[in-house]
Each structure stands twice: as structure tokens, then as C-alpha cells.
Amino acid sequence: MRKFLILLILFLPILPAAKETKKIVRDRISPEMSEIYYVLKSDTTVKHGRYQAGTLGKILIEGFFKMGSKDSLWTQYNIYGKIKSRGWYERNRRDSIWDFFNDKGELDQKIDFTNNSIVQYRTPFANHIFKIQSGDSCILSKLDRPPLYVGGAARFNDFFQDEITMPLHKPGDKVLGTVHVAFTIDTMGVTSNHHVLKGISRICNEEALRVIKSIPDDWMPGVLDGRHVTVEYIVAVVFDTHIRTMEF
């Protein structure tokens, strides 16, 4: 027994010490949003431990940081408490299978980021005719799978709603209508060539184009005959009593 205790005492000092952290609470980082997270005491710029963000007492995002990187399970909720997305991060990169839900809490997409493949998805554009580009030529065709924004329409619209504003015209003017913005999604899911196909006013056209261009590239490219293809994609930005988008 004495030999065992001596060995234990000898080995204990070489075990890694637990990282000491302290709790940080940040209120109103954006209108009505707050954060609670932990940082290293030795370096308060490094997040390490549980993370939560929310508004009006409701958690909207929760997950974990490991030495400054997103790690383990992360979950995002809408304001009504329904899950919007759930999946694993490893060193700030999405890993394994992620589930994405629409605003009704229904599963929209299941994506395997380890293999960069789509396990399950729903789309209203299964029978839509897309303009497919190949070199200098174009064809019109249905796709085996249309381009998909990772996270579905709900996530795409979140970015849009956070950025869009109702453009100001002359006092008393109400310019309402729909701006059609087209852009190219290539075989790597990268967008380019954003332009207005049909507009309603210079100011509305510019605002719609600016916001669509600002949405982060996170597309799964379209597929035809088992291959990724470059296609033209169209988003309709509706300026009404409230602003919304409709994808084509």
C-alpha cells in the first residue's frame, strides 16, 4: 500500500491542471440580446466552456467553446423555443450530422458535414426549371437536386431580415413591389454575378442587391446527372408592409 501511495504522489504532479475560467455576462450586445460565457483567467480573450446567448429571458443559442474554438454540441432556437439547428462543431468547423428546422419546427435538412453530403432535405423547387451554365452555353432543365442553402429558407431569411431596411424615398412616397435578384451558384457553392433582373425603383433595387450579396456563401450546389453544376438562382425581394423574400 505504501508503494502505491508513493507512486500516486509521484504521478499526480504531471497530470494536466484544469483550466481556470471566469464567467462573463454581456448585456445588450445588440438590441435586447445578451451573452453568458466563460473565458480563461490567464487570457480573457479566449472563450472556454459553456456559451449562451438570448433575448427577453429566452435562450436562442447554446453550445461550448474549447480554447477559443466552437466545440461539441451547438443548438439554436427561435423566439418561440423551437429548435432551428442542432449539430456538432470541432475546432470551429461543423462536423458529423446536423439537423436544420423550418419556422414550424419541422425538419428541413439533415446534412453530413463529415462527408459533405445531404442525407435528407425538402424543397419546393424539385420540379423547377433552372438555367444551367456550361462554358459559354446554357441549357434549361430540372435538376436531380436544386441548390440548397445550408440551414434552409429559415436561415437564409434570418440573414436577410437582419440586414434589410425599407429604402427611403421622397416624403409620403410608398414604393411597393418586387425586386428580382439573380446570381450564379457554381459547382463549389460559391455565388457571383449578382444583378437585378426586374426592379421597381433605383433605391429598392440597390438595397435588394446589396443585401442578397451580403448573405454569406453557404450553398450546396445543384446536381444534374450525378454531377455538380453551375446554375442561375433567383430571389424575389418583396417590399410590402413588411419586407420578405421568395426564392425561385
C-alpha positions as semicolon CSV with decimal commas, in nm:
position;residue;x (nm);y (nm);z (nm)
1;M;0,000;0,000;0,000
2;R;0,281;0,240;0,085
3;K;0,446;0,180;-0,253
4;F;0,114;0,254;-0,426
5;L;0,072;0,580;-0,237
6;I;0,425;0,688;-0,322
7;L;0,368;0,616;-0,690
8;L;0,039;0,804;-0,685
9;I;0,202;1,106;-0,527
10;L;0,479;1,096;-0,781
11;F;0,242;1,079;-1,074
12;L;-0,009;1,341;-0,963
13;P;0,204;1,647;-1,041
14;I;0,231;1,556;-1,411
15;L;-0,148;1,540;-1,463
16;P;-0,273;1,842;-1,664
17;A;-0,429;2,108;-1,445
18;A;-0,789;2,206;-1,515
19;K;-0,822;2,538;-1,695
20;E;-0,939;2,809;-1,455
21;T;-1,219;3,019;-1,602
22;K;-1,435;3,311;-1,509
23;K;-1,791;3,397;-1,609
24;I;-1,864;3,686;-1,842
25;V;-2,209;3,845;-1,880
26;R;-2,263;4,091;-2,164
27;D;-2,598;4,268;-2,188
28;R;-2,735;4,436;-2,500
29;I;-2,459;4,327;-2,741
30;S;-2,726;4,404;-2,999
31;P;-3,082;4,529;-2,934
32;E;-3,219;4,318;-2,646
33;M;-2,952;4,046;-2,692
34;S;-2,725;3,924;-2,413
35;E;-2,445;3,668;-2,375
36;I;-2,318;3,448;-2,093
37;Y;-1,990;3,264;-2,144
38;Y;-1,662;3,171;-1,979
39;V;-1,306;3,279;-2,050
40;L;-0,966;3,170;-1,929
41;K;-0,847;3,362;-1,626
42;S;-0,499;3,353;-1,776
43;D;-0,622;3,504;-2,106
44;T;-0,965;3,666;-2,102
45;T;-0,973;3,686;-2,482
46;V;-1,007;3,306;-2,501
47;K;-1,355;3,159;-2,455
48;H;-1,353;2,822;-2,282
49;G;-1,664;2,650;-2,151
50;R;-2,038;2,689;-2,186
51;Y;-2,186;2,963;-2,404
52;Q;-2,540;3,102;-2,414
53;A;-2,700;3,394;-2,599
54;G;-3,058;3,505;-2,580
55;T;-3,317;3,776;-2,555
56;L;-3,603;3,858;-2,320
57;G;-3,502;3,573;-2,092
58;K;-3,512;3,314;-2,372
59;I;-3,208;3,117;-2,487
60;L;-3,151;3,144;-2,862
61;I;-2,806;2,986;-2,891
62;E;-2,619;2,748;-2,663
63;G;-2,302;2,549;-2,702
64;F;-1,944;2,508;-2,582
65;F;-1,605;2,662;-2,655
66;K;-1,275;2,482;-2,618
67;M;-0,972;2,709;-2,607
68;G;-1,141;2,971;-2,821
69;S;-1,297;2,737;-3,077
70;K;-1,656;2,618;-3,105
71;D;-1,665;2,257;-2,986
72;S;-1,918;1,986;-2,905
73;L;-2,296;2,023;-2,948
74;W;-2,446;2,358;-3,052
75;T;-2,817;2,433;-3,068
76;Q;-3,005;2,734;-3,198
77;Y;-3,369;2,815;-3,113
78;N;-3,625;3,058;-3,248
79;I;-3,801;3,310;-3,027
80;Y;-4,078;3,058;-2,962
81;G;-3,839;2,797;-2,825
82;K;-3,843;2,568;-3,130
83;I;-3,509;2,427;-3,245
84;K;-3,370;2,591;-3,561
85;S;-3,045;2,394;-3,589
86;R;-2,854;2,134;-3,391
87;G;-2,517;1,975;-3,456
88;W;-2,153;1,934;-3,360
89;Y;-1,856;2,161;-3,401
90;E;-1,495;2,055;-3,390
91;R;-1,238;2,335;-3,392
92;N;-1,489;2,585;-3,530
93;R;-1,590;2,357;-3,817
94;R;-1,928;2,184;-3,845
95;D;-1,878;1,812;-3,810
96;S;-2,089;1,497;-3,833
97;I;-2,463;1,522;-3,895
98;W;-2,653;1,848;-3,847
99;D;-3,030;1,894;-3,838
100;F;-3,191;2,217;-3,963
101;F;-3,558;2,302;-3,900
102;N;-3,806;2,544;-4,052
103;D;-4,003;2,804;-3,856
104;K;-4,270;2,545;-3,774
105;G;-4,014;2,316;-3,611
106;E;-4,024;2,066;-3,900
107;L;-3,702;1,904;-4,021
108;D;-3,588;2,084;-4,338
109;Q;-3,237;1,944;-4,387
110;K;-3,011;1,676;-4,247
111;I;-2,654;1,727;-4,365
112;D;-2,347;1,510;-4,305
113;F;-2,057;1,756;-4,290
114;T;-1,802;1,480;-4,240
115;N;-1,876;1,351;-4,590
116;N;-2,014;1,681;-4,723
117;S;-2,336;1,509;-4,827
118;I;-2,707;1,578;-4,786
119;V;-2,888;1,299;-4,602
120;Q;-3,237;1,449;-4,616
121;Y;-3,394;1,769;-4,744
122;R;-3,717;1,928;-4,854
123;T;-3,756;2,193;-5,122
124;P;-4,043;2,348;-5,316
125;F;-3,819;2,363;-5,625
126;A;-3,790;1,993;-5,706
127;N;-3,967;2,049;-6,040
128;H;-3,833;2,395;-6,109
129;I;-3,656;2,462;-6,439
130;F;-3,310;2,612;-6,384
131;K;-3,071;2,781;-6,624
132;I;-2,761;2,560;-6,620
133;Q;-2,432;2,708;-6,737
134;S;-2,156;2,508;-6,904
135;G;-1,877;2,716;-7,050
136;D;-2,031;2,972;-7,285
137;S;-2,354;2,777;-7,333
138;C;-2,668;2,742;-7,122
139;I;-2,946;2,486;-7,106
140;L;-3,278;2,483;-6,924
141;S;-3,351;2,172;-6,721
142;K;-3,483;2,027;-6,399
143;L;-3,212;1,917;-6,156
144;D;-3,162;1,597;-5,964
145;R;-3,124;1,831;-5,668
146;P;-3,156;2,209;-5,677
147;P;-2,905;2,430;-5,494
148;L;-2,972;2,433;-5,120
149;Y;-2,879;2,700;-4,871
150;V;-2,738;2,525;-4,564
151;G;-2,999;2,570;-4,293
152;G;-3,285;2,611;-4,538
153;A;-3,505;2,909;-4,617
154;A;-3,539;2,995;-4,246
155;R;-3,165;3,055;-4,206
156;F;-3,138;3,237;-4,540
157;N;-3,422;3,469;-4,436
158;D;-3,266;3,529;-4,094
159;F;-2,960;3,680;-4,262
160;F;-3,186;3,876;-4,495
161;Q;-3,416;4,016;-4,225
162;D;-3,121;4,120;-4,007
163;E;-2,975;4,328;-4,288
164;I;-3,260;4,466;-4,500
165;T;-3,413;4,809;-4,445
166;M;-3,705;4,983;-4,613
167;P;-3,541;5,234;-4,851
168;L;-3,630;5,599;-4,804
169;H;-3,786;5,786;-5,094
170;K;-3,942;6,130;-5,106
171;P;-4,165;6,213;-4,807
172;G;-4,502;6,047;-4,849
173;D;-4,384;5,811;-5,123
174;K;-4,469;5,442;-5,082
175;V;-4,273;5,238;-5,332
176;L;-4,403;4,883;-5,304
177;G;-4,340;4,586;-5,529
178;T;-4,095;4,307;-5,601
179;V;-3,727;4,317;-5,698
180;H;-3,593;4,004;-5,869
181;V;-3,223;3,947;-5,797
182;A;-3,036;3,679;-5,993
183;F;-2,694;3,531;-5,920
184;T;-2,483;3,231;-6,015
185;I;-2,410;2,938;-5,782
186;D;-2,112;2,743;-5,912
187;T;-2,008;2,380;-5,861
188;M;-1,837;2,471;-5,532
189;G;-2,139;2,655;-5,394
190;V;-1,978;2,998;-5,448
191;T;-2,201;3,283;-5,566
192;S;-2,116;3,553;-5,820
193;N;-2,262;3,779;-6,089
194;H;-2,537;3,927;-5,871
195;H;-2,766;4,151;-6,073
196;V;-3,122;4,283;-6,081
197;L;-3,343;4,109;-6,334
198;K;-3,652;4,316;-6,266
199;G;-3,685;4,611;-6,031
200;I;-3,921;4,875;-5,901
201;S;-3,702;5,177;-5,819
202;R;-3,332;5,255;-5,812
203;I;-3,320;5,273;-5,432
204;C;-3,514;4,950;-5,377
205;N;-3,310;4,773;-5,644
206;E;-2,984;4,880;-5,482
207;E;-3,098;4,776;-5,135
208;A;-3,220;4,433;-5,252
209;L;-2,896;4,372;-5,442
210;R;-2,678;4,489;-5,151
211;V;-2,846;4,260;-4,900
212;I;-2,851;3,949;-5,121
213;K;-2,480;3,999;-5,194
214;S;-2,409;4,032;-4,820
215;I;-2,555;3,691;-4,728
216;P;-2,266;3,451;-4,652
217;D;-2,189;3,185;-4,911
218;D;-2,307;2,857;-4,760
219;W;-2,465;2,678;-5,055
220;M;-2,474;2,312;-5,153
221;P;-2,451;2,326;-5,535
222;G;-2,715;2,190;-5,772
223;V;-2,679;1,837;-5,907
224;L;-2,761;1,705;-6,255
225;D;-2,684;1,351;-6,373
226;G;-2,486;1,294;-6,056
227;R;-2,256;1,594;-6,107
228;H;-2,243;1,939;-5,951
229;V;-2,348;2,207;-6,198
230;T;-2,340;2,586;-6,219
231;V;-2,687;2,738;-6,219
232;E;-2,861;3,073;-6,211
233;Y;-3,066;3,129;-5,895
234;I;-3,330;3,398;-5,846
235;V;-3,458;3,555;-5,524
236;A;-3,763;3,780;-5,523
237;V;-3,741;4,058;-5,263
238;V;-4,090;4,181;-5,182
239;F;-4,119;4,537;-5,050
240;D;-4,459;4,546;-4,880
241;T;-4,591;4,646;-4,540
242;H;-4,305;4,423;-4,431
243;I;-4,013;4,300;-4,642
244;R;-3,971;3,932;-4,726
245;T;-3,804;3,708;-4,980
246;M;-3,931;3,438;-5,212
247;E;-3,682;3,208;-5,382
248;F;-3,714;3,077;-5,736
